[in-house]
Amino acid sequence: MGIRRYGFHGLSVSWAVRRAGELLGPDAASLSVVVAHLGSGCSVTAVRDGASVATSMGLTPLEGLMMGARAGSFDPGIILRLLRDQRLSAADLAEALDHVRAVSQAADAGNERAALALAIFVRRAAEGICAAASSLRRLDALVFTGGIGENAAQLRAAIVNRLAVLGVAGIDTHARR
């Protein structure tokens, strides 16, 4: 039917793999890396020997991780039910799926629903990283990019702390830097 998966953060992933190669010593072309691009848009990409072998995104950015602008993957039966029960029109549903509010400030202010959304984001990001890593023979590096990857140390630490199953060392979020 001409439908295939796409990745949408190719330049970020390419830079991250090249930079990981510079920092780790071996040529980037020989690394097995998972790149977690986390920001307004989010994706996880597994790269083996310089080529992308898995991505969390599908035909559109709607599939995959939760992100600042989209809900991420969820049961398509929800869409069918909302449409069947006429709770939302197709246009309203598209709007809801493509525009998710930022929640970090609300969570910091004590909003329990926002805190739950962040906890789900952390769990889903860790799941995406584990899924991508399963496409590799080994994991040489986990690289974070994007606005969250670059600027949100607490979220990165929370994600990393869920990855012990991959042999990734946890991060003490209370240690002074």
C-alpha positions, 0 to 999 in steps of 0.5 A, spaced: 500 500 500 506 504 499 506 505 507 512 505 511 516 508 517 519 514 517 524 517 522 524 525 523 530 527 526 535 524 521 540 530 522 540 530 530 541 523 530 547 523 524 550 529 529 549 525 535 552 518 532 558 522 529 559 526 536 559 519 540 564 516 535 569 522 537 568 522 544 568 514 545 574 513 540 572 508 535 569 511 528 562 513 528 561 508 523 562 502 527 558 504 533 551 501 536 548 507 539 541 509 541 539 516 540 533 519 544 531 525 541 527 528 546 524 535 545 517 538 542 518 532 537 521 526 540 523 519 537 528 514 539 533 511 533 537 505 533 544 506 529 548 500 527 554 501 523 552 508 521 545 506 519 539 507 522 536 500 523 530 502 528 525 508 529 520 509 534 516 513 529 511 511 524 508 514 517 507 520 521 510 523 528 504 521 531 506 514 532 512 513 537 513 517 544 509 522 547 512 529 545 510 536 547 506 537 540 503 530 540 500 524 544 504 519 541 502 511 540 496 509 544 491 504 542 487 505 535 481 503 538 480 509 542 480 513 536 474 508 533 470 509 540 471 516 540 468 517 533 463 511 533 460 514 540 460 521 536 464 524 542 469 528 537 469 529 530 475 527 526 477 534 525 477 535 533 480 528 534 486 530 529 487 537 533 487 533 540 492 528 537 497 534 534 497 539 540 498 536 547 500 542 552 506 542 556 506 540 563 513 541 566 511 547 570 504 545 572 507 538 575 512 543 578 506 547 581 503 541 584 498 539 579 498 531 580 495 530 573 501 533 570 506 529 574 502 523 572 503 525 565 511 526 566 511 519 569 508 516 563 513 520 559 519 517 562 516 510 562 514 511 555 521 514 553 525 508 557 520 503 553 522 506 547 530 506 548 529 499 550 525 497 544 530 500 540 536 497 543 533 490 542 535 492 534 542 492 536 547 486 538 550 491 543 549 498 546 556 502 545 552 509 547 545 512 549 545 519 547 540 524 548 539 530 544 533 535 543 531 540 548 529 535 553 535 531 552 539 538 552 536 542 558 532 537 562 537 533 567 531 531 572 527 528 566 534 525 563 536 522 570 529 519 571 529 515 564 536 513 565 534 510 572 529 506 568 534 502 564 538 498 569 536 492 564 540 495 559 546 495 563 546 503 563 548 506 570 543 510 574 544 517 575 543 520 582 539 526 581 541 529 588 548 529 587 551 536 586 554 538 579 
